[in-house]
Amino acid sequence: MADGGGAQAFDPGQILRVLVTHRVNFVLIGGMAAVLYGSPLPTLDVDITPERQRDNLARLSNALTELDARLRADGIDQPLPFGHDADSLADGGVWNLSTRYGDLDISMTPSGTSGFADLRRDARAVELYGLSIRVISLADVIRSKEAAGRDKDRRVLPVLRELLAERGHDRGGRDRW
């Protein structure tokens, strides 16, 4: 829960549990996916790419309501109220949210990808917090971070490339899990 200053206790397991309970079809992307592959750089948010079908986005909207999701924005101390439904979620590209369990970022089409179907193809189901979660491949984490080109992404790329080289990959670029 939020403290008096608006900070959220980060509990990624609870965020993921709510998404799974609402049967949201998504893949885990970003820093948390990188950590699962061995990146030593911590992350303080959950990043996902949901399937864009209307019924899935309606389930996502219900999950966001349960999570008490609010919009985060640079330069604003307190997250803003966030009215949403399947249509409004579909119309957005990226949603940076604060929830009762910490930050959740939703990216419909992460940099360097064409979205859910692209990332789902090589995703792996992993056991995480007692849940079965689809996590994008390490090659796809690298691809997206390369395309995003942010400083924080450039800093982690050498580590991720080394992890990929250590894991080995097949001709299709998929990691060995």
Steps between C-alpha positions, in 0.01 A plus 500: 500500500604858453661676790441869577753604233339302223771231481381150420632181657622300200341155494525367144348168600175670598485700176551182298252307716223755428574486125492119501186488716324721243626271220690779325702363210840675512876450481746630757754734342760755612721500806322220682539271198869595486542418871342157445770434239774598745541876470643635825329837454193524723165626380226671694210448262314234306493547122250313284370484147137383488320336213299776330173311456207693646391229748857474633523878539166495686650245741811719529279799582330299776840398638618864495191598697579237761861623510378859552717603204582868460700683233862592571652799325835677523486808717183396684541392862176305536364261237188623322159328485474265205166430334530209259318233305593264218470771235710760680768242579510400132541863396810550716851392412662509842341528842725582797301414810531490877301232678440400859792255453744722311559614145360324195591607148291381207649523152277394213787499249842506669783660304639276227202263504157472345333426833347202677491242217862575411620467860275205586654287224827435689374565855547236767258405777681525833394439859515836677340579838311172470350609166561391143618817322605540136834681477642629174821342376835649595561574131176701496595687818824600326323590176256728680763668718723560196211666315395710801851643526449654845807549722377241751453250216843567352658438842346153535547384139860373537394284795197366312706421191752313715218303663363410157844387381541285813156340451550435134217529255374306204481612139166667564650726766301340784672443832537158656291503815 
